[in-house]
């Protein structure tokens, strides 16, 4: 593989040093300059441990005499590789091979192959006479010749892998390595004018002590209890509740078949509702309040049934509603977000960073470079659907509620929304803390921010949905979803509030774009994330556009008569608008004034283009596009979108934390990684959804139904 090859300059140096030095002396000098592990052996006199010192000396003698096992161990050590100028700071080596050497793992070949191999090597010398272990050194360099993209921290951090005797400690290796670096024995330091500083040496051993911290004990206990609740609910549902429901349904059918009245013409769903209502009525009439309590408790427990919730996820959409296209928009938008997250969250393991940013100037790469527009699509959908649901729920109430009633409805809306979103969010954070606390012990390449540390420190801001007011976090919060729907009963008030909010948002974007000297390069986009991306007041415009379009469609009763010419013009303008925003900055060397205009109006223009798509499809002018977007295939995936959106960053970082080698960006690697992350994200999203998200949605419905019956 590319990261395991010796770079061209290394081979050239090896050749030159061999020419100008006597063979033995030249070889030893070259080995010291090229192989950090061999350079360590020059300083074994500094090691306190006699066993480590003896085994390191045996290792060096084996390399000098070209004994097979010592060469295999040396080959597993990291060394400077090609691409240093372009940001390749990964001198990792082969951790897995080091482990196999320590375990004396023999390759299983046929007899003929083994005999052929034994001609050229002595099988008895394949494995080291002592245990070896893999260590990781994290070193900071100060070379000014390496390109830095300024998109991530610690771009000058080198990860160096060592396969050395297991008897050596972290301190032993740090002592030997520090002298090597201080005496500038490595050729790469001379070649690229770099000094080195040791940050840490780790043995990558999981001692399991982290499992006994109070934080992890709480997380494990909470998850075990929660899984126990799901298990109890599932067993009760399958073994008891289903049989009772079946028996009551048979009794109900028997009574209907033996009555003298005319049979009802009801559907299966109506029959089910009648059975449930009849059972509830019978219970209320025949059961005392004290004895009725357990059944009520089990009714709430049944909300956590894994089997029933799975059916709920894959249940076909029965209504021919005008908003079916949003299922596909949510799924496709989330896949776009996953694709962009792959680029963003793998930067810390990318060995060819500058090459990757050079590729970002291509036309196709603009889909990734402008991936934040996918989140604006979600804000549009959120504004549209909240307005749609509000008016759908208020359609029967023709009276204008009083101010106290409206305030109460507003508070209830936020409380229900909080209960709807938070449980799954909380579980994802707990799982992230648990997994990355473990990976923090064993990962060679760590993320820029240690997820377990950040989540442990700031989890409360996520639970209060104020994280975007404190620090960067790519999980959007619904606190940005301001609600003007209640004021649509007073149209002038709604329009006034919407216009004021719209221009306030655009004004803030204009101000920050000017004061921060915004230009649409990737490094500048990253450095201005806080003020131009994260803050809720700069993201409200697509949300307002979605609310306005929803209100207009409701007012038009989802009917809009347009000529063929008008449709062609509408589609053309929509496609032109969104394509110019998405692909218009392939050449980012544009005037400062144009950069400010793009930053201020791009999200507004994008949401207007999405608005035409929604209007055309909801008024039956979408044609084949509407048929595709309304496909039943998207419905189950759409129900998993929220959880998939939450977990995909952690899936990406988790895969990166499990890797023992860096990544090289190209289109084929991105495509393969995208498919992997998408599948894993939706599988995990399914498990979290059926155990947390769907149960709490059902609890809210159960509560609402009881409140209605009480009225």
N, C-alpha and C positions, 0 to 999 in steps of 0.2 A: 504494500500500500504506500501511497505517497508520503504519509507522515513517518514511515519507517525507513525511508531511503536516505542515504547520505547525500547531501546536496553537492552540486557540481563544484562549488568553491572549496568544499571540504576535500574532495578527491584531488583537486588541483594543488591544494596546500600539502596534502599527503605526498604527492609526486615530487613537489619542489623540495620539501624537507628531506625526502629520501635521497635526492640527488646531492644536496649540499652537506650532508652529514654522513659519517661512517655508518654502515648498515645497522649494527646493534644499537649504537647511541642514537642514530637518527630514528630508528623505529620506536625506541622508548620515548624519545622526546615528542614524536608525532602522536603516540598513544596518549601521552599526558595532555597534549593540547586539544586533541579531538574527543577523547572520552572522559567526561567528568568522573566516572566511576574509577577509572584507572588513575586519574590524578589524585583521588582520595588516598589511594594506597601509598602514596609518597609520604603521607602524614600519619601513618599508623602508630608512630611513637608517641603521639599526643593522646592516644586512647587509654583510658584507665583500665578497662576490662581486659584482662589477659586473654580470655577466650576469644573475644572479638578481635584482638590484635593478632592472635595466632591464626585465626581463620581468614582474616584479611590478607595476611602474609602468604598463606597457602593459596589463596585466590590469585594473588599477584604472580606467584611462582608458576601457577598453572597457566596463566595467560602468557607469560614469557616463554614457557616451554610448549605453548600451543596444545595443551591438553583439552580434549573435547568438552568436558563438563565446564571448564572455566570459560571457554569461548562461548558456550551456550548461555552461561550466566551473564557474561559481558554483553552479549547480543541482546539480552533482555533489559539492559540499562538504557536510560534515555541519553540522547546527545543532541546537540544543535542540528536542526534540520533546515531545509530550504524555506525561503519565504520570510526571513526575519524582517526585512525592510517592509514587507507588506503586512506585518502584524502577526506572524506565526511565532508565538512564544510558548509553544507546546513541545517540550523535549521529554516526552512521557515514557517512551520505551514500551515494553510489553508486559503488562501486569499479569495477564493470564498465563503466559509462558513461564513466568517466574514461579507462579503457584504450582504449575505442573511439574517443574523441576524439583520443587521442594517435596512434592508428593511421590517422586520417582515414577511418574506416569509414563508407561511405555505405549508407544503407538502400535495399534493392532494391525499389522500388515500380514500378508500371506507369507508362507515359508520362503518362496522364491524371492520376494522383495526383501525380506530380512537378510537372506544370504547375500543378496546383491549389495545391500547397504553395509554389511559387515566387511566387505572387501576394502572399503575406503575408511572405515572407522572402527574403533574398538568398542563394542557394546558395553564392556565393563567400565568404560570411562565416560559414559553418557551423563551420569548424574553426579552432582557434587557430594562429597563425603560429609557434608554438614547441611543443616536446614538453612534455607534462604528465605528472605522475606522482602516484600516490596514496600518501599518508602516513597513519600512525595515531599519534595522541597519546593517551597514557594519563595521565589526570589524576585526582587525589584531591580530593574536596570534603568540607567539614565541616558541611553543612547539617543542622540538627537537625529540620527539617520533613519529611524523607524517612523513610518507614517502613522499618525494618530488621527482617528476620525472624530474625536471629541464627542462621540455618541454614547460612550459608556465609560464608567470609571475603571481604574486598574488596568488600563491598556498596556502598561509597562510591567505587568506581572508575569513572570515566567514560571511555568510548572515543569519541574524536572523530576523524573522518576529514577529510582535506584533499586536494583535487585542485589541485595547484599546479605551477608550472614545474619541470620535471625538473632544471634547473640548480641549484635550491636544495638545500642539504644539510640533514641532520637538525639540525645546529647552527644553521643560519640560521633554520629554523622555530622551534626552541626559543627562540632569542633574541627573535624577534618576539612569540611567544605569551606568553612570561614577562612582558613589559611589559604586554600586554593584560590578563592576569589580575591582575597587581599593581595596575594602575590601575582594576580592577573596571569595565571597559567593557561587559561583557556584562550584558544586562538580567536574565537568569535569576539571576545572582549577587545582584543587588539585591532581586529579587522574593522569593527563597527564603533570603535571608541566608546566602549561601554564599561561602566563600573557596576558592580553588583552588590546587593545587600540582602542578606537572608531575612525573610519575614517569619517563616516557621518551618519546622520539620515535623511531619506526622507519619505514623506507622500505619494509618488507615485501618486500625483494628477496632472492632466494635466490642467494647468491654461490657456492654449492656447496663452500665450504671445509669444511663439516661432514663431507663425504664422505671427507676425508683424515685424520680423527681415527682413532686406533688402535682405538677402540671400534667405529666403523662399519666399518672394514676387517675386523675380526674377524667381525662379524655377517654382512657380505656374503660373506666367504670361507667361513664355516661353512654358510650357507644354499646357496651355490652347490655346495659339495661334497655337501651332503645331497641337493639336487635332482639332482645328477649320479648319486648312488647309486640314487635312485628311477628315473632314466631308464635306467641300465644294467640294473637288475633287470627293468624292464618290457620292454625290448627282448629280453633273454635269455629271459624268460618267453614272449613272444609268438612269437619267431622260432625258438627252439631247444627250450626245455623242453616246450612244448605238443606239438610234433611228436614228440619222443621218447616222451612219455607216451602219445600216440595209437598209435604204432608198437608199444610194449610191450603196450598193451591189446589190439591186434589179434593179436599173437603169443600172448598168454595165452588169448584166446578160441579161436584156432585149435587150440592144444594141448588145450583142454577138449573141443572138438568131435570130436577124433580119439582120445580116450581110450576104453577099454573099460568104465570104471567108470560108475556112474550119475551123471548130471549133478547138480550142486548146485542147490538152490533158494535163490538168494541175491538180495538187493536190489542196486540200483545202488551204494549207499554201501558195502555189504559187499564188493562186487566191487572197488571202488576201493581199499578198505583192503587187500584181499588182494594186489592188484597192487603197491601201494606196499611192503607187507611182503616180497613175493617179490623185488622189485627190490633192496631193501635187503639181503636175505639173499644174493642173487646177488653183489652188490658186495662184501660182506664175505668171501665165499668165494673170489672170483676176482681181487680187486684187492689189491695190496700196500698197506701203510699209507701209504707215501709218495705213491703215485699216487692213493690214495683221498682225500687231503686236499683237492684242488681241488673235487671234487664236494661235499664237506661244506661248503666255503666258499660255493659257489654255492647250496647249500640254505639257508644263512642269508641270502644276498643276495636270494633269491627272496621272502623275507618282505616285501620292500619293493616288490614289483610293484604298480604302480598299478591294472592291470586286474584282477588277482586280488583285491586288497583292496576294489575297488569292488564286485565280486560278493559279497564277504563282507558288506559293509554292507547290500546289498539282498537278501540271501539270506532266503527265507521261513523263519519259525519252524516247525520240524517237530514239536516236541514239544507235547503237550497238557498242559503243566505248570500247576500251580496258581498259579504266580507270574506269569502272563502280564499281569495287570493292572498290574504295576509298569512295564511299557513305557509305557503311557498316562499313569500317574501322573508319571513322570519328564518326559515331553514337556509335559504340561499345567502341571506345576509350573515347568518352565523358562520356558515362555511367560509365566507369571505373574511370574517374576523379571525377565524382559526388560521387561515392562510397567512394573514398579516402578523398574527401573534408568533407564528413559527419563525419568521424573520427576526422579529424584535427580541424574542426570548431566547434565541440561540446565538446571539451576538457574542456572548462570553465564551463560546466554544468554537467559534469560527476562526479558522487558521488563515484564510485568505480574505481578510476584512476589506482591504482596499480594492481587491478584484471584485468583491461583492458590490461595493458602492459604485464601481465603474459600470457594472451591469445595470445598476438602478437607473441609468440614463437612457436605457432602451425604451421603446414604446410599450412593449408588453409589461415591463417592470413597473409601469406607472400604476397598474392595478394594486401593486404592493405598496408603492411609495405613497399613494393617496388612499391607503386603506382606512383612514379615519372616517371617510365618507360612509363606510358601512355602518358605523355607529349612529351617524346622523339619520340613516334610513330607519334605525330602530327608534330613535326619538320621534320621527314622523309617525311611525306605526303606533307608538304609545299614545301620542296626542290624539290620533284618530280614534283608536279603540276606546280610550277612556271617555271621550265625548260620545261615541256611539253607544256605549254601555249606559252612560248616564241618561241619555234621552230615551233609550229603550226601557229603562226602569221607571222613568218618569212619565211615560206616554199615557198611562191610565189616570194619572193625577193631573187634572186640568186646572186645579186651583194653585195659585202662587203661594208657597209655604211662607210662613212668617219668618222673621229673621232668626229667632231662637231655634226654630226647626231646621233652617238652612245650616246654621252653625253646628247643630247636632249631627246633621247628615254629613257635613264636611269632616267632622272629627271621626265619625264612624267609618267614613271612606278611608281615611288614613290609617286607622287602627286595623281595619280588615286588610288593607294593603300590606301593612307591616307584618301581620300574622301570615299572610299569603306568601311573602317573599323570604322572611327571616329564617325559618327553621332550616331550609335547605342551605341557605347561605352560611348559617352557623355550623352545620355539619361539615360542609366543605372546608371551612377554616380549621376545624378540629382535625380533620383528616390530613390537611396540609401540614399543620404543626407536628403531628405524629410522624408522618412519613419523612419530612425533611429534617427532623431532629435525628432520626436514624441515619439518613443519608449524609448528614453533616459529619458523621464519624468516619464514613467509608468512601466518600466521593473524592476522586482525584481532582476533577475540575469543579470548582464551586461556582454557583451563580454570583452575579455582581452583588446582589443583596441576599443575605441568608434568610430564606423564607420563614424558617421556624422562629428566628429572632424577631423579624419585622412583624409577623402575624401575632406573636406572643405579646409584643409591645403595643400594637395599634389595633388589636381585635375589637376593642370597644368603639372605636371610631367607625368601624364597619357595621357594627350592630346598631349604631345610632344613625347610620347613613350620612355621616359628615366627613368621611375619609377624604373626599375631594376638596375639602376646605383646609386640610392639614398637610397631607403629603400625597405623592403620586400613587395612584392605584388604578389599574385598568378595569376594575370591576365597577361599572357605572352604578350610580345610586339613584333610587327613585325620588330622592329629595329634590332633584332637579325638575320633577314633573309637577309644576305648578298647575293648579286646577282653576280654570275660569269657566268651566261648564255651567256652574250654578248661576252665573250671571248672564247666560244666554237667554234667560227668560226676560231679561232687560237688555235688549240688543245693543242699545246705545252705550250702556255701561260696559258690556263685553267688548265691543269694538274699541272703545276708548282705552280700556286696560290692555287689550292686546296690542294696539298701536304703540302705546307708551312703552310697554315691555319690549316690543320688537326694536324700536329705535334706540332704546337704552342699551340693548344687547349689541346692536350694530355699532353704536357709539363706543362702547367699551372695547370691542374688537379693533376698531379703527385707532383708538388711543394707544392700546398696548402694541399694536403692530408698528405704529410710528415710533413710540418711545423705545421699543426693543430692537429697532432697525431690522425688522423681519425681512428675510429673503427665503424663498422656498427650497433651500438646500436641506438635506436630511439632518445635518448636524444642528442647523438653526431651528428646524422644526422640533427637534428633541429638546434643545435648551429653552424653548419657549412653551413647552407642554403645559406648565403650570398655569400660565396666564392666558393662553390661547386655545387650550384644549380641555383642561381638567375642570376649571371653574364652571359652576352650573350656569352662571349668567351669560356666558359666551356660547352655551349650547342650546339655549331655549328656542332659537328661531325655528329649526325644523319641527319642534314640538308644537309651536303656535301654528305653523302652516298645516300640520296634521289636524289640529283641532278645527281650524277654519274650514278645511276641505270636508271634514266629517259633518260639520254643521250645515254647509251648503248642500251636500248630498241629501241630508235628511230633509232640508227645506224643499229641495226639488223632488223628493220622494223617489230618489234614485232613477229619475227619468230625465234624460237630456237629449233633445232632438238636434242632431248635427248633420249637415250635409257631408257628402263624400269629400268634397273639397276642404271643408273645415277639419275633417278628421285627418286628412293627409297633412295639412298645415300643422295641426296640433302635434301629430307624431313626429314630424320633421323637426319642429322647434324643440320638442322634448329631448329627442335623441341628440340633436346638435348641442343643446345646452349641457347635458350631462357628459357627453363625450369631450366637449371642449374643457370642462372642469376636470375630468378624469385624466385626459391625455394631453391637455394643453401645455403642461409644464415639463415636457420632455427636455427642452432646453431651459435650464433654470437660470441662465444668465439674462435676466430681464431687468428693466429699470426698476428702481426702488418704488416709484409711484405705482407701477403696475403690480408689484408685489403686495402693496397695501390694499389695492382694490381687490385683488384675488383673495387675500386673507379675509377681507371684510364681507365679501358678497358670495364667495364660493359655496358656502353651506346653504345659504338662502337659495341660490340658483339650483343646487342639487335637489333640495327638497321640493322646489317647484317642478322640476322634471319628474320626480317620483309622484308628485301630485297628479300630473296628467295621466300617468300610468294607472293610478288608482281610479281616477274619475272615468277614464275610458272603459276600464274593466267592470266597474260597479254599475255603469249605465249601459252595459251590453254593447259596447263599441270596441271591445278588445280583440275579438276574433280568435285566431289560433293562439295568440299570446295568453288571452284570458283562459282558454281551455287548458293550456299547459299549467298555468299558475294555479288553477282551481282543481288540479288532479288530487285524487284521494291519497296518492302515495305520500304527499307531504304532511298529511294530518297527524299521524303518530309522531313523526319526527318533530313537527312543530310543537307538540306538547312536551317534548324533551329539550326544547331550545334553551330555556332559562338555565337549567342545570348544566347543559353542555357548555353554555357560555361561561358559567362559573368555574367549571373544572378544567377547561382546555388549557389555560396558562399553567396550571399545576401539572397537567399531564406532560406538557412540553418540557417544563423544568425538571420533572421527575425522570423523563427519558434521558435528558442531558446529564443529570446527576448519576445515572447508572452506567454511563459510557466511560470507556477507558481510553478513548482516543478523540481527537478533535473532529470537527465537521468542516467540510469543504463545500462552499455554496456553488451550486449550479442548478439549472432548471430540473434536471432529472432527480437530484437529491431532494429538492424542494417538493417535487410531486410525490415521491415515495414517502417522505416524512409527513406530508399533508394527509395522505390516505391513512397512514398508520395512526396519526393523532386523531383524525376525525372518527375513525372506528372506535378507538379506545375511549374517546371522550363521550360518545353517545352510549356506549355500553355502561360506563360509570354513571352517566346522566340518568339512564334508565333505572339503575339500582337506587340512586338517591331520590329520584322522582317518585317511585312507587313506595318508598319507605318514609319519605318526609314531605315532599311537595304535595302529592295527591292526598295523603291523609289529612293534612291541615286544610286543604281546599274543601274536602268532604266535611270536616268538623265545622267549618264556617257555614256551609250549606245546612248542616244539621241544626246549628244554632239559629240560623235565619228561619228555617221551617218551624222550629219550636216557638220563636218569637211571633210568627204570623198566627200560629194556632192559639197562642195566649191572647192575641188581640181579638 
